Amino acid sequence: MAFELDLEASRGIFFTEARQLLAEVESHVLQLEQNPNDTEVLNAAFRAAHTIKGSAGVFGLMVITHFVHDLETVLDRVRNAEISFDANMSTLVLECRDHISELVDCIEAGGDAEHVSPDMATSQAGLTARLKAYLLQEDAPPPAAPATPVLVDTEPVAKSSQTWHVSVRLGRSTLCDGFDPAPIFSYMDSYGDVQAVIPVLDALPGFANLDPEACYLGFELRFETDKGLAGVEDAFEFLTEESKVRILPHSCTPEQWDALVNALPEGPTRAVDLLHQAGFVRPAELQHDVAVPVEGEQMALATVANAVSLPALPAGNSSGNASNNLAKTKSAGKATPVSSFIRVPSDKLDALINLVGELVIANAGTVEQAKHLNHTAMLESTSAVAGLIEEIRDGALGLRMVQIGETFQRFQRVVRDTAMGLGKQIQLEISGEDTELDKSVVEKIGDPLMHLVRNALDHGLETPEERSAAGKSATGKLQLNAYHDSGHIVIEVQDDGRGLAREKILKKAIEKGIVSPEQILTDAEVNMLIFAPGFSTADKVTDISGRGVGMDVVKRNIEALRGSVQVRSRVGQGCTFEIRLPLTLAIIDGFLIGVGGSVYVIPLSYVRECLELSADALGTDDRMDIHYDLRGEFLPCVRLRKVFHPRASRPKRENIIVVSFGGMKAGIVADQLHGESQTVIKPLGNLFEQNKAISGATIMGNGDVALILDVPKLINEVSSISTKTAELETSRHAIEQPAVLSHGLEQANA
């Protein structure tokens, strides 16, 4: 039962790694389209396919193994310059990659590992036929015949089948590395007939010197297959570098036999005995008809571990070359460094982050108690603990940070296929792919980005003819960029296409009743109309876009991540969508302020400076929106007291917290400043869904709940507040209780 559970867990790892390898295959093929002669990329694509095939075989997923084998063979012929890599082959390999992905998904969902559904079988048959056509193709001249004849077995052997002898000595760390060798034999059975397996336990020490975690196992194996040398090598592809695998054809030369016997660690005499038990007879004995009995009763299936195979001896090598080849690894002798990474389920990381959050809250409570008791020693201790908790917090959050490059790379294929379907020439440029953000954010931003990219491909970028007529390059440019800014990540989707048509957008918005003909809107406000539900300026509906059901979802999904999206456009020059997202959705540094007897939190990354001012400094005007002269700079400000506590009296002194976001600067007027605090973000209920000023809540040390301000939304409101003063004055009195906050600034600006 334990073995079955371990095997099932290993299968889960296979599915995860298979998808990563398939993504690599896709990326490499797209690179080969740009440079078909890049041998390094071609070899990487071949290795990825080879690894998928071998891993699938180890787990008995033969429907994947057999299909990938044909794909791998085609890539190998390209590597050997027997056929060329062209656009048609690129399309075929990508289609094969998609089919393998479907097979992985199907089997992971409980599908048959040996057979596929009729629809998938039809698709696979078509792809296999196209692969076979490349295997029959001969673009390059065949390799020259060897100068010296190759010795063959004196016994008659069927043309399609050959017998091989394999000597395996597993490395000491094989079992510690987590490899279970038993599936090797299942994999070999799928490729041919395992005729004999002789366990070799000569390396097993006495009990006093036995290391229970070390592997002392080896075996001698006789194997018949029609798959050739590659079929034998594949079974041992995943052994560790310290494992030794030596492969010889049954029809080897005397020199190859001698080299093998001398290379085995048991010594020549014992080695000959083991080889004889496995039915591998010395060539000289065959030539003189010396019969050597095979002790069938000693043949046993040995449980061995996975490791990297060493190269087989070519049939025509001299003894000197044979000795050299036995010492070489399949990767030209380069040892693969031991990985320092471990896989951890994401739910365990989430649990760790939650515990750290609870630790932050508990420590805040301790600090409050220490302040209440005025206990100096306790305050010093809690301060030290708070510093350690902050380091633990940063370390725990760092575990969930991943690079956005993998998400960006997904769009290489999307751009290629969509551009081909639209008859456009489009080049995708990616920058900032090493920018990191929370894994939970990465997982949720993929769909909004996909819609923005497809929208740019369909609506933004012109056809080659249109671009040429406009004096542009026939090839359009689409850029994906990411960078950090003020504690946030900024993602830009930029194209050099036709840009947004202001008049067309306004006309459609008026037709749909989104705006009235009398309204005067800035360019930025017009651009944001494209995010209205059901809005579309497309003249016709296509398979890609035009139904007006996507951009509002994009905006809503981004705002659900406490982010924002802005649009910049210039007619005839292109359009840029700028997405701003928090680095994490769990724990942040906050700045506490007091307003009308309640406490609010401003994310510290937005805060630039704080000013304490008397009532005279702000004048006698107690409106919601005010303007302040900040060292000669015009600073629009908003009084939170008028937003959340309109009936509260004006204090004698007020404070301005200067915040900035996306190049904009504004002031938030508060009653008190309470200082910095670690803030554990808690989601809000449905009551606050429509609130445009609040992004979450946190629990303070005294147990009270503080609301977290959504600074980007607040700044956007402040930026247009001066033009809506009358509306604000009329509607602000509708807010009855601070605790309700049913609409926040949205209601205030109604």
VENTAMO-V274315 format. One record per backbone hydrogen bond with DSSP energy under -1.0 kcal/mol. NH is the residue of the N-H (numbers start at 0). CO is the residue of the C=O. If there is no record, write none. Layout:
BEGIN
nh=[NH	NH]
co=[CO	CO]
END
This chain:
BEGIN
nh=[4	5	6	7	8	9	10	11	12	13	14	15	16	17	18	19	20	21	22	23	24	25	26	27	28	29	30	31	32	34	37	38	41	42	43	44	45	46	47	48	49	50	51	52	53	54	55	56	57	58	59	60	61	62	64	65	67	68	69	70	71	72	73	74	75	76	77	78	79	80	81	89	90	91	92	93	94	95	96	97	98	99	100	101	102	103	104	105	106	107	108	109	110	120	121	122	123	124	125	126	127	128	129	130	131	132	133	134	135	138	139	160	161	163	164	165	166	167	168	169	173	176	177	178	183	184	186	187	188	189	190	191	192	194	195	197	199	203	213	214	217	218	219	220	221	222	223	224	232	233	235	236	238	238	242	243	245	247	249	251	256	257	258	259	260	261	262	263	266	270	271	272	273	274	275	276	277	278	279	285	286	287	288	289	295	297	298	299	307	312	316	321	322	323	324	325	327	331	333	347	348	349	350	351	352	353	354	355	356	357	358	359	360	361	362	363	364	365	366	367	368	369	370	371	372	374	378	379	380	381	382	383	384	385	386	387	388	389	390	391	392	393	394	395	396	397	398	399	401	403	404	407	408	410	411	413	414	415	416	417	418	419	420	421	423	426	428	430	434	436	437	438	441	442	444	448	449	450	451	452	453	454	455	456	457	458	459	460	466	467	468	469	470	471	475	477	478	479	480	482	484	487	488	489	490	491	492	493	494	495	497	504	505	506	507	508	509	510	511	513	518	525	526	527	528	529	530	531	533	534	541	553	554	555	556	557	558	559	561	562	563	565	567	569	571	572	573	575	576	577	578	579	580	582	587	589	590	591	592	593	594	597	599	600	601	603	605	607	608	610	612	614	625	627	629	629	630	632	634	636	637	638	639	643	644	647	653	654	655	656	657	658	659	660	663	665	666	667	668	669	670	671	673	676	678	680	681	687	688	690	694	696	697	699	702	705	707	708	709	710	713	714	715	716	717	718	720	723	727	728	729	730	731	733	734	740	745	747	748	749]
co=[0	1	2	3	4	5	6	7	8	9	10	11	12	13	14	15	16	17	18	19	20	21	22	23	24	25	26	27	28	30	34	36	37	38	39	40	41	42	43	44	45	46	47	48	49	50	51	52	53	54	56	55	59	112	60	61	63	64	65	66	67	68	69	70	71	72	73	74	75	77	76	85	86	87	88	89	90	91	92	93	94	95	96	97	98	99	100	101	102	103	104	106	105	116	117	118	119	120	121	122	123	124	125	126	127	128	129	130	131	81	81	157	224	222	247	220	245	218	243	216	170	172	174	173	180	181	182	183	184	185	187	187	223	221	221	219	217	200	210	171	199	167	197	165	195	163	192	161	228	229	232	233	235	306	239	168	166	164	162	248	252	253	254	255	256	257	258	259	263	266	267	268	269	270	271	272	273	275	274	281	282	283	285	284	293	294	295	196	238	246	313	317	318	319	320	321	324	328	330	344	344	345	346	347	348	349	350	351	352	353	354	355	356	357	358	359	360	361	362	363	364	365	366	367	368	369	374	375	376	377	378	379	380	381	382	383	384	385	386	387	388	389	390	391	392	393	394	396	436	434	432	403	404	407	408	409	410	411	412	413	414	415	416	417	418	475	477	479	431	401	582	399	437	438	440	444	445	446	447	448	449	450	451	452	453	454	454	455	462	463	464	465	467	466	424	426	493	428	491	489	487	484	580	482	578	480	576	478	574	476	459	500	501	502	503	504	505	506	507	508	515	521	522	523	525	526	527	528	547	531	544	549	550	551	552	553	554	555	558	557	579	577	575	573	497	569	569	567	492	565	490	563	488	486	678	676	601	674	599	671	597	594	592	706	590	588	602	657	657	655	653	651	636	634	627	632	628	629	627	625	666	623	668	639	640	644	612	669	610	667	608	665	605	663	660	658	635	656	637	654	593	593	591	589	587	585	696	684	685	687	707	681	705	703	699	697	695	600	692	708	709	710	711	712	713	714	717	720	723	724	725	726	727	730	731	736	742	743	744	746]
END
